[in-house]
Amino acid sequence: MSNKKELKEIRFDSTEIILQDNLVRGAILPQKISELTRNVILNSNTEVEGAIFGNTIQVRGGDVTVRGAVFAQKELYISSDVKGDVSFMKAVGSANSVTSRAAGCRPMFCSDINGKSVTLQNSYVAGSIYADDITLENCVVIGGIFATQEATLNNCIIGTFNTPRVNLNGTIQLLLPSAFTIEKPNIAPGTRLFNLSLADLGALFRGMPEDNFSGRIPMDLETDEVKSTLVEEGRQRSLRSFTVVGKVLAADLIDTDRFQNHFLLTAASLGPQLLKTYDLGNDSEGHLAKLEPVAIRDFMFDLLSGKKEPKEIDGKFSLEDIAR
């Protein structure tokens, strides 16, 4: 990346800013009203250290890093043929849509995403996603999926979801004990749902044997559903909660801190905001298992693809064993 041309001050009078092989030390922000409709195109081998505001922001090539916040008036779009690394280190937002259909790379969003519509494929989000409609395929979201209208999830690992309607397909794995909808989920045939809140993610990250009391929990949306009725100013609203919290509470009598899940997921969600790089100790080869964003992303995609798979939890436990 050392072959970038450095632009210290940007002055563009055209309707588009096209960057390739550039290192931009500052921000790309409009200075006058006519620049509010300016498009920003990031071709390849480009790093922007400041924030970006554009009418549309397009990523057309790989090895692109934006260290500041990003806002697109119409659309932030990552082209489907992009290969290489694409990283947004701070929050990403759009008044309309945030879209990535890149099958040849794994874009990293190290903070939250806000938009009217969010459609992502093969993407890693360290924060949460807030939108009216959210569609995810082969994605990892450490935080939550918060859709005001509908969410569609196909083969994903997410923290939790809270949406009026949800469509589930493939293998869905939750990092937190509960998820919420208003309407009954639309589940495609063959869909499997697991909860990873008691999986020994720390051991899997280090390539070490999992704790005997750990494991992922298979979820059944019929038996694990809890219906609640909320009342406010005479209005009633039903809420469905899909939860394994009872199993987690029983297991919390055991010292689950040794799983190191909270530490791993907190480091993942804070990402570049951390002032130092933490680690989980030595891995199976004697090297430090550093909690770096790229390492956590690759680990999560190993879980997603089944390359690393937590064992299923043993549903039987003895109070005598717990007391000991």
One Martini backbone bead per residue (centre of mass of N, CA, C, O) as a GRO file, in nm:
protein
  324
    1MET     BB    1   0.051   0.067  -0.001
    2SER     BB    2   0.309   0.266  -0.062
    3ASN     BB    3   0.211   0.355  -0.375
    4LYS     BB    4   0.065   0.595  -0.296
    5LYS     BB    5  -0.087   0.890  -0.361
    6GLU     BB    6  -0.071   1.202  -0.212
    7LEU     BB    7  -0.352   1.394  -0.082
    8LYS     BB    8  -0.380   1.687   0.101
    9GLU     BB    9  -0.563   1.852  -0.109
   10ILE     BB   10  -0.899   1.888  -0.216
   11ARG     BB   11  -0.996   1.996  -0.560
   12PHE     BB   12  -1.323   1.976  -0.696
   13ASP     BB   13  -1.544   2.064  -0.979
   14SER     BB   14  -1.675   1.817  -1.025
   15THR     BB   15  -1.925   1.555  -0.999
   16GLU     BB   16  -1.653   1.382  -0.944
   17ILE     BB   17  -1.470   1.149  -0.737
   18ILE     BB   18  -1.164   0.986  -0.832
   19LEU     BB   19  -1.001   0.704  -0.677
   20GLN     BB   20  -0.649   0.599  -0.728
   21ASP     BB   21  -0.377   0.549  -0.561
   22ASN     BB   22  -0.472   0.689  -0.277
   23LEU     BB   23  -0.385   0.928  -0.013
   24VAL     BB   24  -0.607   1.069   0.228
   25ARG     BB   25  -0.572   1.286   0.498
   26GLY     BB   26  -0.854   1.385   0.480
   27ALA     BB   27  -1.156   1.503   0.389
   28ILE     BB   28  -1.475   1.444   0.203
   29LEU     BB   29  -1.629   1.754   0.166
   30PRO     BB   30  -1.852   1.988   0.130
   31GLN     BB   31  -1.823   2.355   0.054
   32LYS     BB   32  -2.083   2.361  -0.131
   33ILE     BB   33  -2.389   2.319  -0.266
   34SER     BB   34  -2.296   2.185  -0.541
   35GLU     BB   35  -2.144   1.938  -0.372
   36LEU     BB   36  -2.391   1.761  -0.271
   37THR     BB   37  -2.401   1.601  -0.572
   38ARG     BB   38  -2.143   1.449  -0.529
   39ASN     BB   39  -1.945   1.189  -0.634
   40VAL     BB   40  -1.787   0.887  -0.497
   41ILE     BB   41  -1.495   0.706  -0.623
   42LEU     BB   42  -1.353   0.385  -0.535
   43ASN     BB   43  -1.141   0.190  -0.693
   44SER     BB   44  -0.824   0.151  -0.575
   45ASN     BB   45  -0.581   0.175  -0.365
   46THR     BB   46  -0.733   0.325  -0.102
   47GLU     BB   47  -0.701   0.601   0.143
   48VAL     BB   48  -0.915   0.744   0.402
   49GLU     BB   49  -0.886   0.936   0.699
   50GLY     BB   50  -1.154   1.061   0.667
   51ALA     BB   51  -1.441   1.177   0.581
   52ILE     BB   52  -1.752   1.101   0.390
   53PHE     BB   53  -1.938   1.287   0.138
   54GLY     BB   54  -2.214   1.175  -0.075
   55ASN     BB   55  -2.443   1.107  -0.296
   56THR     BB   56  -2.254   0.881  -0.404
   57ILE     BB   57  -2.090   0.567  -0.302
   58GLN     BB   58  -1.823   0.391  -0.466
   59VAL     BB   59  -1.699   0.054  -0.488
   60ARG     BB   60  -1.472  -0.084  -0.751
   61GLY     BB   61  -1.232  -0.175  -0.555
   62GLY     BB   62  -0.976  -0.287  -0.385
   63ASP     BB   63  -0.805  -0.174  -0.123
   64VAL     BB   64  -1.014  -0.018   0.086
   65THR     BB   65  -0.990   0.268   0.318
   66VAL     BB   66  -1.203   0.408   0.582
   67ARG     BB   67  -1.157   0.606   0.883
   68GLY     BB   68  -1.414   0.751   0.855
   69ALA     BB   69  -1.704   0.865   0.820
   70VAL     BB   70  -2.010   0.768   0.632
   71PHE     BB   71  -2.214   0.950   0.377
   72ALA     BB   72  -2.510   0.885   0.179
   73GLN     BB   73  -2.770   1.019   0.016
   74LYS     BB   74  -2.838   0.755  -0.167
   75GLU     BB   75  -2.558   0.560  -0.199
   76LEU     BB   76  -2.394   0.266  -0.091
   77TYR     BB   77  -2.157   0.087  -0.311
   78ILE     BB   78  -2.057  -0.251  -0.375
   79SER     BB   79  -1.930  -0.418  -0.608
   80SER     BB   80  -1.952  -0.747  -0.733
   81ASP     BB   81  -1.627  -0.746  -0.850
   82VAL     BB   82  -1.485  -0.723  -0.589
   83LYS     BB   83  -1.142  -0.740  -0.479
   84GLY     BB   84  -1.039  -0.764  -0.163
   85ASP     BB   85  -1.014  -0.501   0.059
   86VAL     BB   86  -1.290  -0.364   0.269
   87SER     BB   87  -1.286  -0.067   0.490
   88PHE     BB   88  -1.490   0.051   0.768
   89MET     BB   89  -1.411   0.210   1.074
   90LYS     BB   90  -1.683   0.360   1.076
   91ALA     BB   91  -1.965   0.491   1.036
   92VAL     BB   92  -2.255   0.405   0.830
   93GLY     BB   93  -2.456   0.605   0.596
   94SER     BB   94  -2.805   0.648   0.466
   95ALA     BB   95  -3.094   0.784   0.322
   96ASN     BB   96  -3.116   0.499   0.178
   97SER     BB   97  -2.860   0.292   0.075
   98VAL     BB   98  -2.690  -0.024   0.158
   99THR     BB   99  -2.461  -0.200  -0.068
  100SER     BB  100  -2.353  -0.556  -0.101
  101ARG     BB  101  -2.239  -0.802  -0.373
  102ALA     BB  102  -1.963  -0.922  -0.294
  103ALA     BB  103  -1.817  -1.240  -0.364
  104GLY     BB  104  -1.478  -1.170  -0.354
  105CYS     BB  105  -1.539  -1.043  -0.063
  106ARG     BB  106  -1.498  -0.901   0.291
  107PRO     BB  107  -1.652  -0.666   0.416
  108MET     BB  108  -1.576  -0.405   0.661
  109PHE     BB  109  -1.772  -0.307   0.950
  110CYS     BB  110  -1.662  -0.138   1.252
  111SER     BB  111  -1.965  -0.042   1.276
  112ASP     BB  112  -2.238   0.111   1.214
  113ILE     BB  113  -2.556   0.082   1.030
  114ASN     BB  114  -2.741   0.329   0.834
  115GLY     BB  115  -3.073   0.294   0.678
  116LYS     BB  116  -3.338   0.224   0.483
  117SER     BB  117  -3.152   0.014   0.317
  118VAL     BB  118  -3.004  -0.321   0.373
  119THR     BB  119  -2.759  -0.495   0.158
  120LEU     BB  120  -2.581  -0.802   0.225
  121GLN     BB  121  -2.267  -0.973   0.129
  122ASN     BB  122  -2.008  -1.110   0.281
  123SER     BB  123  -2.028  -0.958   0.567
  124TYR     BB  124  -1.875  -0.747   0.829
  125VAL     BB  125  -2.024  -0.652   1.152
  126ALA     BB  126  -1.941  -0.499   1.458
  127GLY     BB  127  -2.211  -0.386   1.486
  128SER     BB  128  -2.508  -0.243   1.387
  129ILE     BB  129  -2.839  -0.256   1.228
  130TYR     BB  130  -3.030   0.022   1.081
  131ALA     BB  131  -3.362  -0.027   0.940
  132ASP     BB  132  -3.630  -0.106   0.756
  133ASP     BB  133  -3.458  -0.293   0.555
  134ILE     BB  134  -3.310  -0.629   0.581
  135THR     BB  135  -3.043  -0.800   0.389
  136LEU     BB  136  -2.885  -1.122   0.447
  137GLU     BB  137  -2.580  -1.293   0.318
  138ASN     BB  138  -2.329  -1.433   0.452
  139CYS     BB  139  -2.321  -1.302   0.756
  140VAL     BB  140  -2.166  -1.086   1.012
  141VAL     BB  141  -2.315  -0.978   1.335
  142ILE     BB  142  -2.239  -0.871   1.647
  143GLY     BB  143  -2.484  -0.733   1.680
  144GLY     BB  144  -2.779  -0.600   1.565
  145ILE     BB  145  -3.111  -0.638   1.417
  146PHE     BB  146  -3.291  -0.331   1.318
  147ALA     BB  147  -3.619  -0.347   1.199
  148THR     BB  148  -3.918  -0.175   1.113
  149GLN     BB  149  -4.022  -0.413   0.904
  150GLU     BB  150  -3.779  -0.612   0.764
  151ALA     BB  151  -3.610  -0.938   0.774
  152THR     BB  152  -3.342  -1.113   0.588
  153LEU     BB  153  -3.200  -1.442   0.654
  154ASN     BB  154  -2.894  -1.603   0.515
  155ASN     BB  155  -2.662  -1.746   0.654
  156CYS     BB  156  -2.606  -1.639   0.978
  157ILE     BB  157  -2.433  -1.424   1.213
  158ILE     BB  158  -2.587  -1.294   1.513
  159GLY     BB  159  -2.677  -1.144   1.789
  160THR     BB  160  -2.964  -1.011   1.702
  161PHE     BB  161  -3.329  -0.959   1.669
  162ASN     BB  162  -3.556  -0.669   1.580
  163THR     BB  163  -3.873  -0.737   1.429
  164PRO     BB  164  -4.174  -0.774   1.290
  165ARG     BB  165  -4.027  -0.926   1.043
  166VAL     BB  166  -3.903  -1.265   0.952
  167ASN     BB  167  -3.661  -1.429   0.739
  168LEU     BB  168  -3.554  -1.774   0.726
  169ASN     BB  169  -3.233  -1.917   0.613
  170GLY     BB  170  -3.065  -2.180   0.680
  171THR     BB  171  -2.806  -2.086   0.900
  172ILE     BB  172  -2.875  -1.965   1.230
  173GLN     BB  173  -2.673  -1.757   1.455
  174LEU     BB  174  -2.667  -1.673   1.798
  175LEU     BB  175  -2.501  -1.471   2.050
  176LEU     BB  176  -2.764  -1.423   2.195
  177PRO     BB  177  -3.037  -1.543   2.383
  178SER     BB  178  -3.224  -1.328   2.218
  179ALA     BB  179  -3.525  -1.271   2.012
  180PHE     BB  180  -3.745  -1.044   1.803
  181THR     BB  181  -4.101  -1.035   1.732
  182ILE     BB  182  -4.433  -1.009   1.609
  183GLU     BB  183  -4.438  -1.204   1.396
  184LYS     BB  184  -4.428  -1.489   1.253
  185PRO     BB  185  -4.192  -1.663   1.130
  186ASN     BB  186  -4.033  -1.719   0.816
  187ILE     BB  187  -3.957  -2.059   0.736
  188ALA     BB  188  -3.752  -2.239   0.569
  189PRO     BB  189  -3.677  -2.526   0.455
  190GLY     BB  190  -3.402  -2.643   0.657
  191THR     BB  191  -3.383  -2.465   0.887
  192ARG     BB  192  -3.133  -2.351   1.125
  193LEU     BB  193  -3.112  -2.292   1.487
  194PHE     BB  194  -2.865  -2.120   1.687
  195ASN     BB  195  -2.693  -2.091   2.007
  196LEU     BB  196  -2.376  -1.919   2.127
  197SER     BB  197  -2.374  -1.831   2.440
  198LEU     BB  198  -2.232  -2.138   2.530
  199ALA     BB  199  -1.998  -2.121   2.359
  200ASP     BB  200  -1.642  -2.180   2.314
  201LEU     BB  201  -1.494  -1.932   2.151
  202GLY     BB  202  -1.211  -1.905   2.272
  203ALA     BB  203  -1.112  -2.192   2.202
  204LEU     BB  204  -1.167  -2.179   1.897
  205PHE     BB  205  -0.980  -1.936   1.841
  206ARG     BB  206  -0.720  -2.107   1.963
  207GLY     BB  207  -0.749  -2.423   1.905
  208MET     BB  208  -0.895  -2.550   2.152
  209PRO     BB  209  -1.048  -2.717   2.378
  210GLU     BB  210  -1.353  -2.750   2.492
  211ASP     BB  211  -1.568  -2.710   2.721
  212ASN     BB  212  -1.775  -2.935   2.877
  213PHE     BB  213  -2.016  -2.703   2.930
  214SER     BB  214  -2.025  -2.644   2.640
  215GLY     BB  215  -2.228  -2.508   2.365
  216ARG     BB  216  -2.457  -2.532   2.134
  217ILE     BB  217  -2.804  -2.431   2.083
  218PRO     BB  218  -3.077  -2.565   1.983
  219MET     BB  219  -3.356  -2.421   1.810
  220ASP     BB  220  -3.714  -2.385   1.870
  221LEU     BB  221  -3.969  -2.175   1.761
  222GLU     BB  222  -4.190  -2.318   1.934
  223THR     BB  223  -4.056  -2.383   2.227
  224ASP     BB  224  -3.879  -2.089   2.238
  225GLU     BB  225  -4.145  -1.932   2.276
  226VAL     BB  226  -4.243  -1.597   2.394
  227LYS     BB  227  -4.535  -1.437   2.492
  228SER     BB  228  -4.622  -1.087   2.481
  229THR     BB  229  -4.801  -0.807   2.642
  230LEU     BB  230  -4.822  -0.473   2.557
  231VAL     BB  231  -4.906  -0.171   2.748
  232GLU     BB  232  -5.016   0.157   2.605
  233GLU     BB  233  -5.257   0.369   2.639
  234GLY     BB  234  -5.463   0.114   2.567
  235ARG     BB  235  -5.247  -0.037   2.403
  236GLN     BB  236  -5.177  -0.333   2.222
  237ARG     BB  237  -4.878  -0.556   2.213
  238SER     BB  238  -4.721  -0.806   2.053
  239LEU     BB  239  -4.450  -1.035   2.159
  240ARG     BB  240  -4.179  -1.223   2.036
  241SER     BB  241  -3.970  -1.463   2.204
  242PHE     BB  242  -3.647  -1.608   2.136
  243THR     BB  243  -3.527  -1.831   2.393
  244VAL     BB  244  -3.237  -1.944   2.626
  245VAL     BB  245  -3.228  -1.820   2.918
  246GLY     BB  246  -3.279  -2.066   3.102
  247LYS     BB  247  -3.019  -2.217   3.023
  248VAL     BB  248  -2.825  -1.988   3.095
  249LEU     BB  249  -2.899  -1.964   3.395
  250ALA     BB  250  -2.814  -2.250   3.468
  251ALA     BB  251  -2.515  -2.215   3.360
  252ASP     BB  252  -2.433  -1.965   3.545
  253LEU     BB  253  -2.345  -2.151   3.785
  254ILE     BB  254  -2.127  -2.149   3.602
  255ASP     BB  255  -1.809  -2.049   3.482
  256THR     BB  256  -1.833  -1.865   3.183
  257ASP     BB  257  -1.577  -1.679   3.169
  258ARG     BB  258  -1.382  -1.906   3.053
  259PHE     BB  259  -1.486  -1.871   2.754
  260GLN     BB  260  -1.442  -1.555   2.653
  261ASN     BB  261  -1.683  -1.422   2.499
  262HIS     BB  262  -1.708  -1.128   2.597
  263PHE     BB  263  -1.423  -1.045   2.518
  264LEU     BB  264  -1.441  -1.110   2.217
  265LEU     BB  265  -1.703  -0.938   2.146
  266THR     BB  266  -1.599  -0.667   2.253
  267ALA     BB  267  -1.352  -0.647   2.072
  268ALA     BB  268  -1.516  -0.660   1.810
  269SER     BB  269  -1.705  -0.405   1.858
  270LEU     BB  270  -1.466  -0.194   1.903
  271GLY     BB  271  -1.201  -0.234   1.765
  272PRO     BB  272  -1.052   0.064   1.663
  273GLN     BB  273  -1.111   0.195   1.957
  274LEU     BB  274  -0.883   0.056   2.061
  275LEU     BB  275  -0.560   0.123   2.208
  276LYS     BB  276  -0.526  -0.192   2.204
  277THR     BB  277  -0.412  -0.523   2.171
  278TYR     BB  278  -0.563  -0.809   2.243
  279ASP     BB  279  -0.572  -1.132   2.415
  280LEU     BB  280  -0.615  -1.510   2.478
  281GLY     BB  281  -0.346  -1.609   2.443
  282ASN     BB  282  -0.249  -1.908   2.355
  283ASP     BB  283  -0.237  -2.119   2.112
  284SER     BB  284  -0.183  -2.434   1.975
  285GLU     BB  285   0.114  -2.303   1.863
  286GLY     BB  286   0.211  -2.063   2.080
  287HIS     BB  287   0.053  -1.820   1.992
  288LEU     BB  288  -0.087  -1.525   1.992
  289ALA     BB  289  -0.437  -1.447   2.032
  290LYS     BB  290  -0.528  -1.192   1.856
  291LEU     BB  291  -0.776  -0.919   1.872
  292GLU     BB  292  -0.825  -0.872   1.557
  293PRO     BB  293  -1.040  -0.786   1.317
  294VAL     BB  294  -0.949  -0.994   1.100
  295ALA     BB  295  -0.936  -1.243   1.287
  296ILE     BB  296  -1.233  -1.233   1.374
  297ARG     BB  297  -1.360  -1.246   1.099
  298ASP     BB  298  -1.237  -1.520   1.012
  299PHE     BB  299  -1.356  -1.681   1.247
  300MET     BB  300  -1.657  -1.626   1.188
  301PHE     BB  301  -1.645  -1.756   0.900
  302ASP     BB  302  -1.572  -2.036   1.005
  303LEU     BB  303  -1.841  -2.072   1.153
  304LEU     BB  304  -2.028  -2.023   0.909
  305SER     BB  305  -1.895  -2.263   0.722
  306GLY     BB  306  -1.784  -2.504   0.935
  307LYS     BB  307  -1.477  -2.516   0.992
  308LYS     BB  308  -1.593  -2.423   1.267
  309GLU     BB  309  -1.749  -2.628   1.533
  310PRO     BB  310  -1.951  -2.644   1.777
  311LYS     BB  311  -2.058  -2.817   2.013
  312GLU     BB  312  -2.313  -2.967   2.158
  313ILE     BB  313  -2.499  -2.939   2.420
  314ASP     BB  314  -2.552  -3.072   2.726
  315GLY     BB  315  -2.874  -3.106   2.869
  316LYS     BB  316  -2.724  -3.232   3.113
  317PHE     BB  317  -2.736  -3.175   3.472
  318SER     BB  318  -2.580  -3.145   3.794
  319LEU     BB  319  -2.608  -3.008   4.102
  320GLU     BB  320  -2.360  -3.143   4.222
  321ASP     BB  321  -2.159  -3.048   4.010
  322ILE     BB  322  -2.208  -2.745   4.052
  323ALA     BB  323  -2.135  -2.736   4.352
  324ARG     BB  324  -1.836  -2.840   4.291
   0.00000   0.00000   0.00000
